[in-house]
């Protein structure tokens, strides 16, 4: 079992995409088998050394950050396919397999794993389960949780749990599998997972629509849901276009002056059978004044070009070290909530650039405040921390969540009370103590013991 402790490896494996904490792990270990993970946990218990489970580290809440001398447990060497059952269908894989590699493996057999997002090529299965990843097709397929049939987990005591064993029906008491999904490595280290699959989906087409006002988004979503089989309804603002254009040298196909907001809509279109319905719906929305401009893909290549304007946003603004807030409210409340939130940020930080995008079809908004030139990361983080309580108070008033899909990690640990009651948080602590009595698994993440 390999161990690394050089400065480059500690920096690389000691942080996720969050950059507000300086990584400072003591070493990185690379288990190759489940027995290695058991050995690592048992040794950590004896020595009192905390562990940070590490997947692809594409998280945005500091959940995979090791900033206090922890040992990072990287799953990079555990990437095997254990079993592919085409009858159910399902696949069992080790936790270190990337989600992109999983997609490729099942597509070869005419099957489909529907959870997808821009970082699928580097994010790992175990990490996606530990954070209950969402992605671009939650509108149609739901979160990762919906597709987890079984989990193999090593707890904080070094015990191996086989949870649900891949069964579709199993009504024998509490389902501990669901405690692990979204637990951010605080209850156990996921070493293998059984995931449900679907037959390959039909061909899909994409529309890119522009809106002058936020209020047009919900009528558009409602109309398109009536006419088409939607798999995604993704939103972004005018500011996003400037950053993606600068990063990709692409020319935006719609009228940016006439539109402030935009949506990428994906729908089933086998053999082009839905094209006429899509065009009819588009014309009706134009006549009603909801849509100001739009275009419809005529090929898979064109669909990918339209998706670029949504999927490239995060990477295009990464250099500005954005202070992110990943928020959700009921879908019907999104326009009013976003208008109030935009006004709130403008009043308190009028000189900061804010980029808005998200999975508006499921009520999830990403607020990205960009770090100005000349402001240090530490100063900017402090500015974000002053803004967050005002944002979270508004989220609470709308009965929403302060973290729709990015998790809690370190970034929102001290803000958990805005979405969870004191009783809920104490129950979480109690559950943590049962699975990890010594508190060695990802300590300080989600909540303090």
C-alpha positions in Angstrom: 0.0 0.0 0.0 1.6 3.2 -1.2 2.1 6.2 1.1 3.2 9.7 -0.1 4.3 12.6 2.0 6.1 15.0 -0.4 4.9 18.6 -0.5 3.4 18.3 -4.0 1.3 15.3 -3.1 0.1 16.8 0.2 -1.0 19.9 -1.6 -2.7 18.0 -4.4 -4.6 15.5 -2.2 -5.2 17.8 0.7 -7.8 20.0 -0.8 -10.9 20.0 -3.0 -12.0 22.8 -5.3 -12.5 25.1 -2.3 -9.5 27.3 -1.8 -10.3 29.0 1.5 -8.2 26.6 3.7 -4.5 25.8 3.4 -4.1 22.0 3.0 -1.9 20.4 5.6 -2.3 16.6 5.7 0.5 14.5 7.3 0.5 12.0 4.5 -1.6 10.3 1.8 -2.3 6.6 1.7 -3.6 4.6 -1.3 -5.5 1.4 -0.3 -6.0 -1.1 -3.1 -8.4 -3.5 -1.4 -11.0 -3.3 1.3 -8.7 -5.0 3.8 -6.3 -2.1 3.4 -9.0 0.3 4.3 -9.9 -1.7 7.4 -6.2 -1.7 8.4 -5.9 2.1 7.9 -9.0 2.7 10.1 -7.8 0.3 12.9 -4.3 1.9 12.9 -5.9 5.4 13.0 -8.0 4.3 16.1 -4.9 3.0 17.9 -2.9 6.2 17.1 -5.7 8.7 17.5 -5.0 10.1 14.0 -7.9 11.6 12.0 -8.7 10.4 8.4 -10.0 12.4 5.5 -11.6 10.1 2.7 -10.6 11.4 -0.7 -12.3 10.8 -4.1 -11.9 13.1 -7.1 -12.0 16.2 -4.8 -14.3 18.1 -7.0 -16.4 19.3 -4.1 -17.0 23.0 -3.4 -17.6 23.0 0.4 -14.3 21.9 1.8 -15.5 18.4 2.6 -12.3 16.8 1.3 -10.0 19.4 2.8 -7.3 18.1 5.2 -6.0 21.2 7.0 -5.0 19.8 10.4 -2.4 17.0 10.0 -4.9 14.4 8.9 -4.1 11.3 6.9 -5.8 11.5 3.5 -7.2 8.1 2.3 -7.3 8.3 -1.5 -9.4 5.8 -3.3 -7.5 6.3 -6.6 -6.3 2.6 -6.6 -9.7 1.1 -6.1 -11.4 1.5 -9.5 -12.5 -2.0 -10.5 -15.8 -3.2 -11.8 -16.9 -5.9 -9.4 -20.1 -7.0 -11.2 -22.3 -5.9 -14.1 -25.8 -7.4 -14.0 -27.6 -6.7 -17.3 -30.8 -8.4 -16.1 -31.7 -6.0 -13.3 -29.8 -3.9 -14.7 -27.2 -2.8 -12.1 -23.4 -2.4 -11.7 -21.2 -2.9 -8.7 -17.9 -0.9 -8.7 -15.2 0.1 -6.3 -15.5 3.6 -4.9 -12.5 5.1 -6.8 -14.0 4.6 -10.3 -14.7 7.9 -11.9 -18.3 8.6 -12.8 -17.2 9.2 -16.4 -15.6 5.8 -16.5 -18.8 4.3 -15.1 -20.8 6.0 -17.9 -18.5 4.5 -20.5 -18.5 1.0 -19.0 -22.3 0.7 -19.0 -22.8 2.4 -22.4 -20.8 -0.4 -24.0 -23.6 -2.7 -22.9 -26.4 -0.5 -24.1 -27.1 0.7 -20.5 -27.2 4.1 -18.9 -26.4 5.7 -15.5 -28.4 8.9 -15.5 -26.6 11.0 -12.9 -24.2 13.4 -14.7 -22.5 16.7 -14.3 -19.6 18.6 -15.8 -16.9 17.2 -13.4 -18.0 13.5 -14.0 -14.6 12.8 -15.7 -12.7 13.4 -12.5 -15.3 12.9 -9.7 -15.4 9.4 -8.2 -18.4 7.2 -7.4 -17.7 7.0 -3.7 -17.4 10.8 -3.4 -20.5 11.3 -5.5 -22.5 9.1 -3.1 -20.9 10.6 0.0 -22.1 14.1 -1.2 -25.4 12.8 -2.8 -24.4 14.6 -6.1 -27.1 16.1 -8.3 -26.1 17.3 -11.6 -27.8 18.5 -14.8 -30.6 15.9 -15.1 -32.1 15.9 -11.6 -35.3 17.2 -13.1 -35.8 13.8 -14.8 -33.8 11.3 -12.8 -33.4 12.7 -9.3 -30.2 12.8 -7.1 -27.6 10.1 -6.7 -29.5 8.7 -3.7 -32.2 7.4 -6.1 -29.7 5.1 -7.9 -27.8 3.6 -4.9 -28.9 -0.1 -4.6 -26.2 -1.1 -2.1 -23.1 0.0 -0.3 -20.0 -1.6 1.2 -18.6 0.7 3.9 -15.9 0.6 6.5 -17.0 2.3 9.6 -15.0 4.3 12.1 -14.5 1.1 14.2 -13.0 -0.8 11.2 -16.1 -2.9 10.7 -17.3 -3.8 7.2 -21.0 -3.2 6.5 -22.8 -4.6 3.4 -25.8 -2.4 3.2 -28.8 -3.6 1.2 -26.6 -5.9 -1.0 -28.0 -4.4 -4.2 -31.6 -5.5 -3.6 -34.5 -3.7 -5.2 -36.9 -4.7 -2.4 -35.7 -5.2 1.2 -38.1 -4.2 3.9 -36.2 -5.5 7.0 -36.0 -2.5 9.3 -33.9 0.6 9.1 -32.0 1.1 5.8 -28.6 2.3 6.9 -27.5 2.7 3.3 -29.4 6.0 3.2 -27.5 7.3 6.2 -24.3 6.9 4.3 -25.5 8.8 1.2 -24.7 12.4 1.7 -22.8 11.8 5.0 -19.6 13.4 3.5 -17.3 10.6 4.9 -18.2 11.3 8.5 -19.8 7.9 9.2 -17.8 5.5 7.1 -15.5 5.1 4.1 -17.4 3.9 1.1 -15.4 1.3 -0.7 -17.9 -0.2 -3.2 -21.4 0.6 -4.5 -24.1 -1.1 -6.4 -25.9 1.3 -8.7 -29.1 1.0 -10.7 -29.0 1.4 -14.4 -31.5 2.1 -17.3 -31.6 1.2 -20.9 -29.8 3.7 -23.2 -32.0 6.8 -23.5 -33.4 8.0 -26.9 -31.7 10.7 -28.9 -32.1 14.1 -27.3 -32.2 17.7 -28.6 -31.5 20.9 -26.9 -33.1 24.4 -26.9 -31.4 27.5 -25.8 -33.9 30.2 -24.8 -33.5 33.8 -23.7 -35.7 35.8 -21.3 -36.0 39.5 -20.6 -37.4 38.9 -17.1 -37.2 36.2 -14.4 -40.9 35.9 -14.2 -41.0 34.2 -17.6 -39.0 31.2 -16.4 -41.8 29.3 -14.6 -44.5 29.7 -17.4 -41.8 28.4 -19.9 -41.0 25.4 -17.7 -44.7 24.6 -17.3 -45.4 24.8 -21.0 -42.4 22.8 -22.1 -43.2 20.1 -19.5 -46.6 19.7 -21.1 -45.3 19.4 -24.6 -42.0 17.6 -24.2 -40.2 14.9 -22.2 -37.7 17.1 -20.4 -34.5 15.8 -18.9 -32.9 19.2 -18.0 -33.9 22.8 -17.6 -30.7 24.7 -16.7 -30.5 28.5 -16.0 -27.7 31.1 -16.3 -27.5 34.9 -16.4 -26.0 37.4 -18.9 -22.8 37.7 -16.8 -22.0 34.0 -17.3 -21.8 34.5 -21.0 -19.0 37.0 -20.8 -16.8 34.6 -18.8 -17.5 31.5 -20.9 -16.9 33.5 -24.1 -13.5 34.7 -22.8 -12.5 31.2 -21.7 -13.6 29.4 -24.9 -13.5 32.0 -27.7 -17.0 31.0 -28.7 -19.7 33.4 -29.9 -23.0 33.3 -28.1 -25.9 32.5 -30.5 -28.6 34.6 -28.9 -29.3 38.3 -28.6 -27.5 39.3 -25.3 -28.9 42.8 -25.4 -32.5 41.7 -25.5 -32.1 39.0 -22.8 -30.9 39.0 -19.2 -31.4 35.3 -18.5 -31.1 32.1 -20.4 -32.0 28.5 -20.2 -30.7 25.3 -21.7 -33.5 22.8 -22.1 -32.9 19.2 -23.0 -35.6 16.8 -24.2 -36.1 13.4 -25.7 -36.2 13.6 -29.5 -35.9 10.1 -31.0 -35.4 10.5 -34.7 -36.3 14.1 -34.6 -39.9 13.2 -33.7 -40.3 16.0 -31.1 -38.9 18.8 -33.3 -42.2 20.1 -34.5 -43.7 20.1 -30.9 -40.7 21.9 -29.7 -41.0 24.6 -32.4 -44.7 25.0 -31.7 -44.1 25.5 -28.0 -41.3 28.0 -28.8 -43.6 30.0 -31.0 -46.4 30.0 -28.4 -43.9 31.2 -25.7 -42.7 34.0 -28.0 -46.3 35.1 -28.8 -47.1 35.1 -25.0 -44.1 37.4 -24.4 -42.3 34.8 -22.2 -39.4 34.1 -24.5 -37.3 36.8 -26.3 -35.0 34.7 -28.4 -34.0 31.1 -28.9 -32.4 28.3 -31.0 -32.9 24.6 -31.4 -30.2 22.0 -32.0 -30.3 20.1 -35.3 -27.5 17.6 -34.4 -25.6 16.1 -31.5 -22.8 18.4 -32.2 -25.0 21.5 -32.1 -26.6 20.2 -28.8 -23.1 19.9 -27.3 -22.3 23.5 -28.4 -25.4 24.8 -26.7 -24.7 22.8 -23.5 -21.2 24.4 -23.4 -22.7 27.8 -22.3 -24.0 26.2 -19.1 -21.5 23.5 -18.4 -18.4 25.7 -18.9 -19.4 28.4 -16.4 -17.8 27.0 -13.2 -14.4 26.4 -14.9 -14.5 29.8 -16.6 -14.8 31.7 -13.3 -12.6 29.4 -11.2 -9.7 31.8 -11.5 -11.7 34.4 -9.6 -12.0 32.1 -6.6 -15.7 32.6 -6.3 -17.5 32.6 -3.0 -20.3 30.1 -3.8 -23.7 29.6 -2.3 -25.6 26.5 -3.4 -29.2 27.2 -2.5 -32.6 25.7 -3.1 -36.2 26.6 -2.6 -39.5 25.2 -3.9 -39.5 25.4 -7.7 -42.4 27.7 -7.8 -40.7 30.2 -5.5 -37.5 30.5 -7.5 -38.2 33.7 -9.5 -39.3 35.7 -6.4 -36.5 34.3 -4.3 -33.9 35.1 -6.9 -35.1 38.7 -7.3 -35.0 39.3 -3.5 -31.5 37.6 -3.3 -30.1 39.7 -6.2 -31.4 42.9 -4.5 -29.9 41.9 -1.2 -26.5 41.2 -2.6 -26.6 44.4 -4.6 -27.5 46.5 -1.5 -24.7 45.2 0.7 -21.9 44.6 -1.9 -22.8 46.8 -4.9 -19.2 46.6 -6.3 -19.0 42.8 -6.4 -19.7 40.9 -9.5 -22.3 38.1 -9.0 -22.8 35.2 -11.5 -26.1 33.3 -11.3 -26.7 29.8 -12.7 -28.3 26.6 -11.6 -30.7 23.7 -12.0 -33.8 25.9 -11.9 -36.0 23.0 -12.9 -35.5 21.5 -9.5 -35.2 24.8 -7.5 -31.4 24.9 -7.2 -29.5 28.1 -7.6 -25.8 28.7 -7.6 -24.8 32.2 -6.4 -21.1 32.9 -7.3 -19.6 36.1 -5.9 -16.3 36.8 -7.8 -13.2 37.9 -6.0 -12.1 41.4 -7.1 -8.6 42.0 -8.3 -6.3 43.0 -5.4 -8.3 41.3 -2.7 -6.6 38.4 -1.0 -8.4 35.0 -0.7 -8.5 35.5 3.1 -10.0 39.0 2.9 -12.5 37.8 0.3 -13.5 34.8 2.4 -14.2 37.1 5.3 -16.4 39.2 3.1 -18.4 36.1 2.1 -18.8 35.1 5.7 -20.3 38.5 6.5 -22.7 38.2 3.6 -23.8 34.6 4.2 -26.0 35.1 7.3 -28.1 37.6 5.3 -28.4 35.2 2.4 -29.3 32.3 4.7 -31.9 34.3 6.6 -33.7 34.9 3.3 -33.3 31.1 2.4 -34.9 30.2 5.8 -37.7 32.7 5.2 -38.5 30.8 2.0 -38.2 27.4 3.8 -35.3 26.4 1.6 -31.9 24.8 2.0 -28.5 26.5 2.4 -26.9 23.6 0.5 -28.9 22.0 -2.3 -26.2 19.6 -3.7 -22.6 20.7 -2.7 -22.9 19.5 0.9 -21.8 21.2 4.1 -18.2 20.3 4.7 -16.2 23.1 6.4 -17.7 25.9 4.4 -21.2 25.7 5.8 -20.7 23.8 9.0 -21.3 26.7 11.3 -24.4 27.7 9.2 -26.2 24.3 9.4 -28.7 25.7 11.9 -30.3 27.8 9.1 -31.6 24.6 7.5 -31.6 22.1 10.4 -33.1 22.4 13.9 -31.1 21.9 17.0 -32.8 18.6 17.6 -31.9 17.3 14.1 -28.2 18.4 14.6 -28.0 16.6 17.9 -29.5 13.4 16.3 -26.8 13.7 13.7 -24.1 13.9 16.3 -25.6 10.8 18.1 -25.5 8.8 14.9 -21.9 9.9 14.2 -20.9 8.6 17.6 -22.4 5.1 16.9 -20.5 4.7 13.6 -17.3 6.6 14.6 -17.0 6.6 18.4 -13.4 8.0 18.3 -14.3 10.8 15.9 -11.6 9.9 13.4 -13.6 10.1 10.2 -13.5 13.5 8.5 -13.7 15.3 11.8 -15.0 18.9 11.9 -17.0 18.4 8.7 -20.8 19.0 8.6 -21.0 19.6 12.4 -18.7 19.6 15.4 -19.0 16.8 18.0 
